[in-house]
Amino acid sequence: MKVVSLGLTGFGPAYVKPVTRFEFDPAEDGEKIADFALAMLARGRIPQPPPIEPQYVVGATFPF
């Protein structure tokens, strides 16, 4: 069986093998969103939105 999970950075699922997962970093994403909001307030216009993307972390459950 092959498994891929979705999780937050540092909070991967507990399993006997490292689980392949898509990870979001809530602290980093929060900083990007806060910087975007502050830039929008300071400039009075909407800047380019920041990319909020998960990172693919290869584990033993789906090694591709």
Residue pairs with C-beta under 8 A, 6 or more apart in sequence:
2 61
2 62
3 15
3 19
3 20
3 61
3 62
4 19
4 20
4 21
4 22
4 61
4 62
5 12
5 13
5 19
5 20
5 21
5 22
6 21
6 22
6 24
6 54
7 13
7 21
7 22
7 23
7 24
8 23
8 24
8 25
8 26
9 23
9 24
9 25
9 26
9 27
9 28
9 55
12 18
12 19
12 21
12 23
12 57
13 19
13 21
15 61
17 59
17 60
17 61
18 59
18 60
18 61
19 59
19 60
19 61
20 56
20 57
20 58
20 59
20 60
20 61
20 62
20 63
21 56
21 57
21 59
22 54
22 55
22 56
22 57
23 54
23 55
23 57
24 52
24 54
24 55
25 55
29 52
32 50
32 51
32 52
33 50
33 52
35 50
36 47
36 49
36 50
39 47
40 46
40 47
58 64
